[in-house]
Amino acid sequence: MHTYTIAATLSMTRHILPVFSFLVLFQIVSAQDKICRTWYTDGGTSAVQIYASADGKYYGKIVWLRDGIVNGKPLLDAQNPDVTKRSNPWLGMQIITGLTKKTNTEYVSGKIYDPTKGNYYHCKMTVVGENKLELRGYILGIPFLGRTTTWTLKEDPAPATKSAATPSTEVN
């Protein structure tokens, strides 16, 4: 009887294990999908692609700019405190680093770079529904000393620009 029980248990395990593995993998992918997308920043002037890295943290880079070309040249990181980086274009720039997943909707302990001012801030991000993120940038490690902006999920190639003559740029 023990032989039958062991064989039955092995057979059942062989069928249940793949199903269980699939469900765990599905949960991991589903959780990543909530944040690992492309988002329009507040005001729709740029789009940031958020992605998970091999280190388990989340990062974001600028992949679209409404006004990414100025006088026929790409917008550069002219305000960067590191003089050697001032010739780097905004497009493709990594502006979010090191976010850690706290819950399915909250990501904390990251940094965000504001290329308009050349400043780095602590940041945290909260998923609000299916198509909104609230990103809070703050100083001195104190969320109370900061500002929250709302980012919207990018569903189309680019938001409407103010004028047809306004150039836009995009990177993949």
C-alpha positions as CSV (number, residue, x, y, z in Angstrom):
1,M,0.0,0.0,0.0
2,H,2.9,2.3,0.6
3,T,4.1,1.9,-3.0
4,Y,0.7,3.0,-4.3
5,T,0.6,6.0,-2.0
6,I,4.1,7.1,-3.0
7,A,3.3,6.6,-6.7
8,A,0.0,8.5,-6.4
9,T,1.7,11.3,-4.5
10,L,4.5,11.6,-7.1
11,S,1.9,11.6,-9.9
12,M,-0.1,14.3,-8.2
13,T,3.0,16.4,-7.5
14,R,4.1,16.1,-11.1
15,H,0.7,17.7,-12.2
16,I,0.3,20.3,-9.5
17,L,3.9,21.7,-9.5
18,P,3.7,23.1,-13.1
19,V,0.3,24.7,-12.3
20,F,1.6,26.2,-9.1
21,S,4.7,27.5,-10.8
22,F,2.6,29.1,-13.6
23,L,0.4,30.8,-11.0
24,V,3.4,32.2,-9.1
25,L,5.0,33.4,-12.4
26,F,1.7,35.0,-13.4
27,Q,1.5,36.9,-10.1
28,I,5.1,38.2,-10.6
29,V,4.4,39.4,-14.2
30,S,1.1,40.9,-13.2
31,A,2.6,42.9,-10.4
32,Q,5.4,44.2,-12.7
33,D,2.9,45.2,-15.3
34,K,1.3,47.8,-13.1
35,I,4.4,49.9,-13.0
36,C,6.6,48.6,-15.8
37,R,5.1,50.6,-18.6
38,T,5.5,54.0,-20.3
39,W,4.0,57.0,-18.5
40,Y,3.4,60.6,-19.4
41,T,4.7,63.0,-16.8
42,D,2.5,65.7,-15.3
43,G,1.6,68.1,-18.1
44,G,2.4,65.5,-20.9
45,T,5.7,67.2,-21.8
46,S,7.6,63.9,-21.6
47,A,7.2,60.1,-21.3
48,V,9.2,57.9,-19.0
49,Q,9.5,54.2,-19.4
50,I,9.7,52.4,-16.0
51,Y,11.4,48.9,-16.0
52,A,12.6,46.3,-13.5
53,S,16.3,45.6,-13.4
54,A,18.1,42.4,-12.6
55,D,18.9,43.9,-9.1
56,G,15.2,43.7,-8.3
57,K,14.8,47.5,-8.3
58,Y,12.9,49.8,-10.7
59,Y,14.3,52.4,-12.9
60,G,12.9,55.0,-15.4
61,K,14.3,56.7,-18.5
62,I,12.9,59.5,-20.7
63,V,11.7,57.9,-24.0
64,W,9.7,60.8,-25.5
65,L,9.9,64.6,-25.3
66,R,7.3,67.1,-26.7
67,D,10.0,69.7,-27.1
68,G,13.1,67.6,-27.3
69,I,14.7,69.7,-30.1
70,V,15.8,73.3,-29.5
71,N,17.2,75.3,-32.4
72,G,17.7,72.1,-34.4
73,K,19.6,70.4,-31.6
74,P,18.6,67.9,-28.9
75,L,17.8,69.2,-25.4
76,L,20.9,68.7,-23.3
77,D,21.4,68.2,-19.5
78,A,22.8,71.7,-19.2
79,Q,21.9,72.1,-15.5
80,N,23.6,68.9,-14.3
81,P,25.9,69.5,-11.3
82,D,28.4,67.1,-12.9
83,V,30.0,69.3,-15.7
84,T,31.0,66.1,-17.7
85,K,27.3,65.2,-18.1
86,R,26.1,68.5,-19.4
87,S,26.4,67.4,-23.0
88,N,24.1,64.4,-22.5
89,P,20.7,64.6,-24.2
90,W,17.6,64.3,-22.1
91,L,16.2,61.7,-24.5
92,G,17.2,58.3,-23.2
93,M,18.3,59.8,-19.8
94,Q,17.7,57.6,-16.8
95,I,15.9,59.8,-14.3
96,I,14.5,57.3,-11.8
97,T,16.9,54.9,-9.9
98,G,16.6,52.3,-7.2
99,L,12.9,52.1,-6.5
100,T,12.1,49.1,-4.2
101,K,8.7,47.4,-4.2
102,K,7.1,47.7,-0.8
103,T,3.6,46.5,-1.7
104,N,1.8,45.8,-5.0
105,T,1.0,49.5,-5.3
106,E,3.8,51.2,-3.5
107,Y,7.5,51.7,-4.5
108,V,9.9,53.4,-2.2
109,S,13.5,54.4,-1.5
110,G,14.3,55.6,-5.0
111,K,15.9,58.7,-6.4
112,I,14.6,61.0,-9.2
113,Y,16.6,63.5,-11.2
114,D,15.1,66.7,-12.4
115,P,17.0,67.8,-15.5
116,T,15.3,71.2,-15.6
117,K,17.0,72.1,-12.3
118,G,19.9,69.6,-12.2
119,N,18.7,68.3,-8.8
120,Y,18.3,64.8,-7.4
121,Y,15.5,64.0,-4.9
122,H,14.4,61.0,-2.9
123,C,11.2,59.5,-4.4
124,K,8.4,57.1,-3.9
125,M,5.7,56.0,-6.3
126,T,2.1,54.8,-5.7
127,V,0.0,53.1,-8.3
128,V,-3.5,54.7,-8.4
129,G,-5.9,52.6,-10.4
130,E,-5.0,51.1,-13.7
131,N,-3.7,54.2,-15.5
132,K,-2.2,56.7,-12.9
133,L,0.9,56.9,-10.8
134,E,1.6,59.4,-8.0
135,L,5.2,60.2,-7.8
136,R,6.5,62.1,-4.8
137,G,9.9,63.8,-4.9
138,Y,11.3,65.0,-1.6
139,I,14.4,66.3,0.2
140,L,16.3,65.3,3.3
141,G,14.6,61.8,3.2
142,I,11.4,63.3,4.6
143,P,8.4,62.8,2.3
144,F,6.6,65.7,4.0
145,L,9.2,68.0,2.5
146,G,8.3,67.4,-1.1
147,R,5.9,67.6,-4.0
148,T,3.6,65.0,-5.7
149,T,2.9,64.8,-9.4
150,T,0.5,62.5,-11.2
151,W,1.7,60.5,-14.2
152,T,-0.7,59.0,-16.7
153,L,-0.3,55.7,-18.6
154,K,0.8,56.2,-22.2
155,E,-1.9,54.6,-24.4
156,D,-1.2,56.3,-27.7
157,P,2.1,57.3,-29.5
158,A,2.1,60.9,-28.2
159,P,-0.2,63.4,-26.6
160,A,-1.5,66.2,-28.9
161,T,1.1,69.0,-29.2
162,K,0.2,72.7,-29.0
163,S,1.2,73.3,-32.6
164,A,1.9,71.1,-35.6
165,A,5.3,73.0,-36.0
166,T,6.4,71.8,-32.5
167,P,8.9,69.0,-33.0
168,S,8.7,65.9,-30.8
169,T,11.3,63.2,-30.3
170,E,11.0,59.6,-29.3
171,V,13.4,56.8,-28.4
172,N,12.8,53.1,-27.8
